[in-house]
Amino acid sequence: MTHLILPTDETRRLSFYLAMEEYAASPKPSPKGKGLKSLPSGGDLEEAFFLWQVEPTVIFGRNQVIENEVNLDYCRKHGIEFYRRKSGGGCVYADKSNVMMSYITRSDHVQTTFREYMDMVCGMLRELGLEATSTENNDVLIGGKKVSGNAFYHMPGVSIVHGTMLFDTDMDHMLQAITPPQQKLDKHGVQSVRQRITLLKEHTSLSIEEFKRFAIERLCTKEIRLTTEDVRNIERIEQETYLNPVFIYGKENMSV
């Protein structure tokens, strides 16, 4: 599997990484008409993988109604961004204290691909000596508690899987940003949610950067460093789709 590396270390908006997945999944014509290649930087991307981190952000699913899922007032008050993704599933909070994972593979077998991905992540965690298992609800558990949630979508000939890895997080933000004001959780609700999830830092002595290196070393056998041309193309997808208010808010609710 190929590890995708950006040309700089700057932290970008979550929308950029969604566009990066889509860009890596879309084949481009190769020079002189000799088949297809995936990136101007070259390389055969049968399987691609990358990790990313963002400033506090909420990402919600393809079919969700934003005002039903995202506490917009709380997010705006606390500088938390929010974006829609093309995969299904529920609302997720991300920040610099946890790790997001993206996996792209040239396969139309969505369910098989997703199962293989979940097994791959669980296997990587087991190499750390952790009791990692997966569920039918697309979660990865350690000791019976959720540490990772995942979702996927399909493009012609390609499957894209992305998910969280809760290394650490701002628990207040995570609970309040995805909860509408009328349903804010009291301290008992917070305790209830905290009892159902676990943080990776509680199970390993690795730092977050050490864990990222470990995951890449275990899951990837080669790497491609993207070019500035790649980045411009990703930014174009980001602007046209993931930053488009119609896509974020929905055609019938542009003024939320």
C-alpha positions in Angstrom: 0.0 0.0 0.0 1.2 3.5 -0.9 1.5 6.2 1.7 0.6 9.7 0.3 2.6 12.6 1.6 1.9 16.3 1.1 4.7 18.6 0.1 4.4 20.7 3.2 3.5 20.0 6.9 0.9 22.7 7.2 -2.5 21.8 8.7 -5.3 22.2 6.3 -9.0 22.3 6.6 -10.8 19.0 6.8 -12.4 19.7 3.5 -9.0 19.5 1.8 -8.4 16.0 3.0 -11.8 14.9 1.7 -10.9 16.3 -1.6 -7.5 14.6 -1.4 -9.2 11.2 -1.1 -11.3 12.0 -4.1 -8.4 13.2 -6.1 -6.3 10.1 -5.3 -9.3 7.9 -6.3 -9.8 9.5 -9.8 -7.4 8.2 -12.5 -5.8 10.7 -14.8 -4.6 10.1 -18.4 -0.9 9.2 -18.6 1.4 10.9 -21.1 1.3 9.6 -24.7 -1.9 7.7 -24.0 -0.2 4.8 -22.2 -2.9 3.7 -19.8 -3.8 5.6 -16.6 -1.8 7.0 -13.7 -3.3 8.4 -10.6 -1.2 11.5 -9.9 1.0 13.9 -11.8 3.7 12.8 -9.4 3.4 9.3 -10.8 2.9 6.0 -9.1 0.5 3.1 -9.2 -2.2 3.7 -6.7 -4.0 0.4 -6.4 -4.1 1.1 -2.7 -3.4 4.5 -1.0 -3.4 5.5 2.6 -2.8 8.7 4.6 -3.2 10.1 8.1 -4.3 13.6 8.9 -5.2 15.9 11.7 -7.2 19.1 11.8 -8.1 22.0 14.0 -11.4 21.5 15.9 -14.0 20.4 13.2 -17.3 18.6 12.9 -17.8 16.3 9.9 -21.3 15.1 9.2 -22.7 12.4 6.9 -24.0 12.7 3.3 -27.7 12.4 4.2 -27.8 14.3 7.5 -29.6 17.5 8.0 -27.0 19.9 9.4 -29.2 21.7 11.9 -30.4 18.4 13.3 -26.9 17.1 13.9 -24.5 20.0 14.4 -24.7 22.5 17.3 -24.1 25.4 14.9 -24.2 28.1 17.7 -21.7 26.2 19.8 -19.4 25.6 16.8 -19.4 29.3 15.8 -18.9 30.5 19.3 -15.9 28.2 19.8 -14.4 28.5 16.3 -15.2 24.9 15.4 -15.5 24.4 11.6 -18.1 22.0 10.0 -18.1 20.1 6.7 -20.2 17.5 5.0 -18.6 14.3 3.6 -19.8 12.0 0.8 -20.0 8.9 3.0 -22.9 8.0 5.2 -23.0 7.6 8.9 -23.2 10.0 11.8 -21.6 13.2 13.0 -18.0 13.1 14.1 -15.8 15.6 16.0 -12.1 15.8 15.1 -9.2 17.9 16.5 -5.4 17.9 16.6 -5.5 15.4 19.5 -6.9 12.6 17.4 -5.9 11.0 14.1 -8.0 10.7 10.9 -7.3 7.9 8.5 -8.1 7.6 4.7 -7.9 4.5 2.6 -8.5 4.4 -1.2 -8.5 1.1 -3.1 -9.4 0.2 -6.7 -12.2 -2.2 -6.0 -15.9 -2.3 -6.6 -16.4 -4.8 -3.8 -17.5 -2.3 -1.2 -18.4 -4.6 1.7 -15.4 -6.8 1.2 -13.1 -3.8 1.0 -14.6 -2.3 4.2 -14.2 -5.6 6.1 -10.6 -5.9 4.9 -9.9 -2.3 6.0 -11.4 -2.9 9.5 -9.3 -6.1 9.8 -6.2 -4.2 8.7 -6.7 -1.5 11.4 -7.5 -4.1 14.1 -4.4 -6.1 13.1 -2.2 -3.0 13.4 -3.5 -2.3 16.9 -3.0 -5.9 17.9 0.6 -5.5 17.0 0.7 -2.9 19.8 -0.5 -5.6 22.1 -4.1 -4.2 22.2 -7.3 -6.2 22.4 -8.8 -4.7 19.2 -12.0 -6.0 17.6 -14.5 -4.6 15.1 -18.3 -4.4 15.1 -21.0 -4.5 12.5 -21.6 -0.8 13.1 -18.2 0.0 11.6 -16.5 0.7 14.9 -13.1 -0.5 16.2 -13.1 -1.4 19.9 -10.4 -1.8 22.5 -11.5 -3.8 25.5 -15.1 -3.5 24.3 -15.0 0.3 24.1 -15.0 2.4 20.9 -11.7 3.9 19.8 -12.5 4.3 16.1 -15.5 5.0 13.9 -15.4 4.5 10.2 -17.5 5.2 7.0 -17.1 4.6 3.3 -18.4 5.5 -0.1 -18.0 4.2 -3.6 -16.9 5.8 -6.9 -16.8 3.9 -10.2 -14.1 1.3 -9.7 -12.9 2.7 -6.4 -13.8 2.4 -2.8 -12.9 5.1 -0.2 -12.9 4.4 3.5 -12.2 7.0 6.2 -12.3 7.0 9.9 -11.2 8.4 13.3 -8.7 7.1 15.8 -9.4 8.6 19.2 -5.9 9.1 20.5 -7.0 11.9 22.7 -9.7 14.6 22.3 -11.4 17.6 23.8 -14.3 15.8 25.4 -16.4 18.9 26.0 -16.1 20.0 22.4 -16.8 16.5 21.1 -20.0 16.2 23.0 -21.4 19.7 22.7 -20.4 20.4 19.0 -22.5 17.6 17.7 -25.5 18.0 20.1 -28.3 20.5 19.3 -28.8 23.1 22.1 -32.1 21.6 23.2 -30.4 18.3 23.8 -27.2 19.4 25.5 -25.9 16.7 27.8 -25.6 17.2 31.5 -22.7 15.8 33.5 -24.4 12.4 33.7 -24.8 12.3 29.9 -21.1 13.1 29.6 -20.2 10.4 32.0 -22.4 7.9 30.0 -20.7 8.7 26.7 -17.2 8.6 28.3 -18.0 5.1 29.6 -18.6 3.9 26.0 -15.5 5.2 24.4 -11.8 4.8 25.1 -8.7 6.8 24.1 -5.7 5.2 22.6 -3.3 7.1 24.9 -4.8 5.1 27.7 -3.5 1.8 26.2 -0.1 2.7 24.8 3.0 4.6 25.9 3.5 5.9 22.3 3.0 9.6 21.7 0.6 10.5 18.9 3.5 11.2 16.5 5.0 7.8 17.4 1.7 6.1 16.8 1.3 7.7 13.4 4.8 6.5 12.4 4.0 3.0 13.7 0.7 2.9 11.7 2.4 4.0 8.4 5.3 1.6 8.8 2.9 -1.3 9.5 0.4 -0.6 6.8 2.4 0.9 3.9 5.3 -0.4 1.9 6.1 2.6 -0.3 5.3 6.3 -0.5 4.5 9.1 -3.0 5.1 12.7 -2.2 2.5 14.8 -3.9 3.5 17.8 -6.0 2.3 21.4 -5.9 0.3 20.5 -9.0 -1.4 17.8 -7.1 -2.2 20.2 -4.3 -3.7 22.7 -6.8 -5.9 20.0 -8.2 -7.0 19.0 -4.8 -7.8 22.6 -3.8 -9.9 22.9 -7.0 -12.0 19.8 -5.9 -12.2 21.2 -2.4 -13.5 24.6 -3.6 -16.0 23.2 -6.2 -17.5 20.6 -3.8 -16.6 20.5 -0.2 -16.6 24.3 0.3 -19.7 24.8 -1.7 -22.5 26.1 0.6 -25.0 24.1 -1.4 -23.1 20.9 -0.6 -22.5 21.8 3.1 -26.0 23.0 4.0 -28.2 21.3 1.4 -30.1 22.9 -1.4 -33.1 23.7 0.7 -31.3 25.3 3.6 -28.7 27.8 2.5 -29.1 30.4 5.3 -28.5 28.3 8.4 
